[in-house]
Amino acid sequence: MKLKYIIITLFLGLAFTACSKDSDSDSNETTTTKPDEINNFVWKAMNSWYYWQPNVPDLSDSKIASTTVYNNFINGKTPDALFYSLLYQRGTVDRFSWIENSNEIVYASKIAEVEKKGGFSYAIYPKDASNINMVALINYIVPGSPSALAGLKRGDVITKINGSQLTSSNYDQLENTQLTITLAASVQFTSSSLVTTDKAGTVTITKAEIDENPVAYYEKKVYGGKNIGYLVFNGFKSDYNDELNLAFAKMKSDGINELVLDLRYNGGGSLETAVALAQMINGSFTNKPYIYLDFNDKHNGEDGYENLSEKVKIFNLVDNEPTFQREESINSLALTKIYVLVSFQTASASELTIQCLKKYISVITIGEETVGKFVGSNTLYDSPAYGYTSYANRSTKHKWQLQPITFSYYNKDKDVNPAKITPDYEINPYSIFLNLVEFGNVKDPCLKKAIELITGQTMRTTAKTTDLPLSLKISDLTAFNPTNTAKGLYIEDFKRLKE
């Protein structure tokens, strides 16, 4: 595959050229109705790029055979209403496409991948089998964020939002610009439920724009003669490729010979970053195929492999767009086995890393079933003369842009992807309650299991044991949680970058 003009990110970065095959005039019909300008962009961009375009009758090329019929169809709708009406089995087959205006998700739902802006990542858990009352467990806090300044900590449990019990109907209020939360003073398990008592007082958070460093934590641990690197990586963000490469340089200098890669809170990001990460882990397969991308029939010319490289591209944000600056040689650990921590919030580029890397080295997964996102997207702009892919040549009359699914991906052998990745060693997700403290603490059941597998020794910790009689399925937890709950930039899988 030629990588020249478009580097697409995952939640991923790849380059490709495209040309528009659209025409705004399709017949000699006389009509007094003009197509809505923004909706015309929405429909034609989707008709060109949407992965499931052949499966959507309203995206058929025949739709524009009659100008009057076409105009009547697209007019009279808001751009977001039109966009979401064009998705193929939204919420079941297509769980990930979205549209935005002024860099904000519009007509958003819990299935849209979007980072939050409060500085805390969380996961939603039902308190019992009724799936009505909920709690939110804080995965981690972004340093310096409003949540950090408010005193929130990893492992805190949110029970109420704005004075009301957290439920399946209101937990999305955790995404509000300003919110007041109540934290649990205690958490216990009974034979049928999770029981909490509340702390006195509340915590108020006013959200702010955050550019989160996804290289969240690194620590060298020495057990049983092994130099174990523990790396928490929370997003494949191409403008932090240099930070990721620096982390691997540090691991090289620390003599790391075993790696625990924590992707539990990583909803995806840049393909460019994902490919570079594989080389940082091993580095022995330069120029070998790593991932295969499959587009719709209108863009079969973009199908092909992304190969492993000894260089990583470094980007900076310019006008909110990752813009190529330079290349760096990749720092590699030359590992032949890694241990990856996963959860029901692990998606996209994280799943790609597991599926594609295990064709070259041993990848041991620990945790919970992943989201199951083996598709990607590139951002579409109102630039029909440039195949809807040019940010620089977009219409400046409006700020709408699309993030639809535009391709599926496979490992180098094009193996059929599973519905979700089932971990080699499954950990009950409720077992982390009471044991989720600071990063690196071996009370964490997933980290503890990884170290035991590496050393072959049973670890004794001060972890609190809990009776876990809940019969809730892990798939239930996936339904309640967005694929990434950290807020800031969107985790846009295969977002176009500029070289």
N, C-alpha and C positions, 0 to 999 in steps of 0.2 A: 504494500500500500504506500502511495506517495504522500509524504507529510509535508505539505508546502504552505498551505494558506490557513487552514483551520486546525487548531489544536483543541480537541474537545475534552472537557473534564468530567470526572466522576466523583460524583458525588464522585475525573478522568480527562486527558488532553491529547487530542489527535488532530492532524491537519488534513484538510482535504479541500478540493476546489469544487465549486458547484456553479451551475448556470441556470438561469430561470428558463423554464419552458412555458411560462404562463403568458397569456395575452389578455388584456383587458377588453378586447373586442372579440366576440366569438360568433357573430352572425350579422346579417344585414338588417336585423329587426329594427323597427322603430319603436322606441320606448321613451316615455316621459319620466320614468323612474330611474334615478341614478343609484348605483350601489353605494352603501355607506362605506366611506373610505377605510375606516379601521376594520370593519367587519370583512371587507373585501380582502384586506391583508390577512386576517385570521384564517379565512376559508382557504385562500389560495396557498398560503404557507403550509397549512395542514394537508391540503390536497397533494402538495409536492413531497413533503418530508415525513408525514406521520407513518409510523411503522405499520400500523394496522389499517392504513388507508383502503386497501382492497376489501376489507371486512365491513366498512361503514358505507351504507348506501348513500347517505347524505354527503359523502366526500367523493362520490363517483364522478369521473370526468363528464358523464352525461348530464350532470347537474347544471353545467354551464352551456348546454346546447341551446337553451332558450334564455335569452337575456332577461326577459320579463320574469320568468319563473325563478331564475337565480336571484335577481334583485329582490323579489318579494320574499324569498326564503331568508336571505341574510339581513334584510332591513328590519327594523322594528325590534331588534334584540340588543341587549348590552353585549359588548365584546366577550365578557366572561361567560355569559349565559350561552352565547353561540359556541364558544370554545368547548365548554364542558358538555354541550349537547352532541358534539362530534366525537367524543371519546368512545372507544370500543369497550363495551361492558365495563363502564367506569366503576371502580371499587372492587371489582373481581379480577378481570383480566388486566385492565389498565388502572393501577392503583397509584400512579406516580406522576402523571402529567399535570402541569399547572400553567396558569397565565398570570402575568403580573403587570402592574401599572405603577410607574414611579418607584420601581424596585420593591413593591409590596405585593404579596400574594393577594389576589382578588378572588372572591367567591371561594375562599379557602375551606378546606376540610381537614379532618384529622389524618387523612391519608397523604396529604401533600408533604413533601420533604422540605422543611424550612427550618433554619436555625432560629432560635429565640434570642432575645436581647436582654435578659435579666441577669445573665452571668451564672446561671445554674442549670445543669443538665439533670433531668429527673426521669423516673420511670413510674408508670401507673400500675398499681396492684389492687385487685378486688379484695375486700376484707372477708368475703365469704362467697359461697357458690351462687348466690343470687346475682352477682355482678352488678350491684347497684351502688353500695357504699364503697368508696375507694380511699386509698392513701397514695401519696406520691413520695417515693424514696429518692433522695438527692444523690445522684451518681458522683458528681464532683462540682466544685466551685471554680470559676475563672478568677485567677488572682487579680486584685484591683477592681473588680466589677462591683456594681451596686449590691449584689448578693454577698460578696466578700465583706464589703464595708458594713453590711447589715448584720454580720456575724454568723451567717449560715455556714454549715460545715457538711462535708461529705458524710453520708449516713444519716443525716437528719430526716425525719419523717413528717411530711405535711399532712395534717388531718382536716383542716378547714381552709376555705378560701373566702375572704371577705365576710367572715363570721358564720358561714354556712358549711355544714358537713360536705366534704369532697365527695361527689357522686359521679356516676356515668353521664349525667346530664350537664354538669357544670365544671368538670375538671379542665375544660379548654379555657376557662377564665385564667388559668395559670399563664396564659399568653398575653393577658391584658397589659397595657402600658404601665399601669400602676395597680398594685395588688397588695392586699393585707392577708397574711397567712398565719395559721396557728400550727405550732409544732407539737409533736408527741413527747410526753414526759416518759412514757413507758410503752413497750410493745410486747405483747404476749400472744402465744398460740393456744387455742383450746382445741377440742376435738373437731370443731367445725368452722372455726373462724380465726381471724386475726383481730385482737382486741387492743385498743389503745386508750391511754389517758392523756389529757392535754396539759401542756405547760401553761402557767399563768402568763397573760400578756400575749401580744401579737408582734409580728415583724412586718414592716411596710417596705416595699421595694418599688422604686421608680426606675423603669428600664431605660437603658442608654445604648447608643451604638457601640459595639464591641468588635474589635478585630482580634479574635481569639487565636493564640498560638496553639496549633493542634498537637505539637510535641509537648505534651502536658507534664510528663514526669519520666525521669530516668534514674535508676539506681543499680549499682553493682552489688550483687550478693554472692557470698562465698559459702558454699555448703558442700561437704563431701569431696573436697578437692576440685570442685567445679567453680569457674568464674561465670556466674549467671547474670545476664543483663535483663533487667525488667524495664520495658519501654511502654508507656501509655501513649497511644497515638489516636487522637480523637477526630481527625478529619483529613482527607487527602486534599490539601489546599496548596495549589502550585506556587503561590507567592510565599510559601514557607518551605520550599524545597531545599533552600540553603540551610535552614535550621535542622531539617531532618538529616541532611548529609553531615552536618556538624555533629549531630548526636551519634551517628555511626563512627565518625572519626574518634569521638571520645571513647566509644566502646572498643575500638581497635587498640587505643592506647591503654585501656584497662585490661586488655587480654581476655576479652569475653569469648568464651567457647561454647556457651549455651545461651539461647535467647527465649524469653517469654514476652511475646508481643500482645499487648492488651488492646483489642479492637472492640470491646464490649459496647462502647458508646460512640462508635464510628459509623455514621450513616453513609459514608462514601465521599466522593470528590473527584479529584483530577486523575485521569488516565495517565497523564504524563508522570504524575507522582507515583501512581501504582506501579508502573513499569520500572521507575527508578528504584522504588523500594525493593523490588525483587532482586535487582542487581546489588543493592546494599547488603542484602541478606546473604547472597551467594557470590555472584560476580563471575562465575565460570562459564556462562552461556551467552557471551556477547554475540550479537547478530542472530541469535536463534529466535524463532517465532515464540511469542508469549501469549497473545490474545488474538482471537479472530472476531471481526465485527461484521455483522450482516444487516444491511439496510433494506428498504423496500425496493420493489422492482424499478421504480423511477430513479433510484440512486445505486443501482448495482455496481456502478463504476467505483463506488467508495468502499465496496466490500474488500476485505483483505486482512492481512496480519499486521500487528504492531510488534516490532522486534525489540529484543533487549539491547541496550546500549551501554557503553562504558562511560557515557557522559550524562549529566542531568542538566536540564535547562532551568535557569534561575529567572524568576519573574518578580516584578514589582507591580503594585496596584497603581494604575494611572487612570484617572477619571472612572474609578471603580471597576476597571477592567484589568485583569492580570496581563502585563505587557512584558515581552521577552527582553531580558537585559544581557545575559551572558550564559556560558556553559561552565560547568565544573566537572572535574573527574570524580567519579563515584568512589566513595569509601566503602569497601566491602569487607564483611567478616568471614567470607568463605565458609559459611555454615552448610551442613548437609542435612540438618534437622532443626526445626523450630517448633515451639509450643505457642499456640494462638488461643487467647481467651475470647470467647464469643458470647453473644446474648441475643435476645429477641429484638434488640435495636441495632444489631450488626447488619449492614446492608451494602449492596452495590460494590464499590471499589474494594471494600473489605472482603466481601464474598469472592470477588474476582481474584484477590490476592491468594485466597485459600485454594480456589479451584484451579487457577493457572500455575501457581508455584508448585503445587504438589505433583505436577508432571515432571518436575526436575529434582525436587528434594522431598524429604519426609516432612509432612505438616501434621502435627498432632493438635486436634481441637478440643477445647475444654469449656464447658459452660452450658448454654441452652441453644435451642434451634434458632437459626437466623431468620431474617425477614424474607429472603427469597426474592431478591431483585437482580435478575440477570439480563436487564435491559438498560439502555442509557439514552441520553438525549443531548442535543446541542441547541443553544439559544437561537431562536429565529426572530429577526428584526424586520421592520417594514422597509425592506430594500430589495424589491422584486428584480431589479436589473442585476443584482448580485446574488441571486439564488436565495434570498432571505437570510443570508448568513453574515452580512457585512454590518458591523456596528458603526463603523466610520461613515458609511453611506446610507444610514437609515433615515427615514423621514423624521424631521424634528417637529412636526406638527402635533405629535402626541408622544406618550412615553409607554405605550403598551409593547410588551414583548412576550414571546411564547417559550415555554420549556416543555415541549411534548416528547414523548418517547419516540425516538427516531431509529433505533437499532437494537438488536439483541447481540449478546457476546458469548463466546465459547472459549474453552482452552485450546491449546495448539492442535489437539487432535479432534477438535469439534465434537467432543463428547456431549451428549444430552445433559443439560443441567437438571439437578434435582429440584423439587418444589421448594425446599429449604435445605440448608446444610445442617444435618444432624451431627452434633459433636461426638467425637470418639469417647469422651468421658463426660457424661451428662451430670450437671449439678442442679439440684432443685433451686429454682430462682428465689424462693422464699428463705432459703438458708442463709442468705447474705444479710438479712435483717439482724441487727445487733452486732454484726461483725464487719460492717463496712465503715472503716475508720480512714485514716490517712492512706494515700497511695503507698504501696510497698509493704504494708503491714501484713504478715503472713496469717493473721486471723481470717483474712479474706479467703473463703473456701476455694475459689478458683485458682488463686495464686498458690495457695498451699498445695493443691493437687498437682500443679505444674512442677513445683520444686520436688515433691515426692517422686514424680515420674522421672525427673532428671537424675536424682540422687539414688533412687531405689531404696530410700529410707523413709520411715514414717515420722512425720514431724509432730512434736508435742507443742501445742500453743495454748494461749489463754482464751481461745475462742469460746463464746457462749453457745452452748448446745440448745437447740430448740426442737420441740416435738413438731413434726411437720405432717399432720394428718390431712391437710387440705388436698382435695382431689382435683383442684383446678388444673386445666391443661395449659401447657406453655403456649399453645396456639391462641388461647384466650388472651394472654398477655400481649401478644403481637397485635391483636385487634385494638387494644386500648392505647397503644403507644405509637406516636409518629416515629419514623425511622431515625430521626435525629432530633434531639431535644435541647440542643445547646443554643442559642439564638445569636445572630450577628449577620454574617453573610449567608446567602443561601448556599446549601450544599447542592450545587447543580451538577448532576452527573453529566460529564461530557460537555461542559459549557465551553463555548468557543473562546479561544485566547488569540491575542494578536502577536505575531512575530515582528 
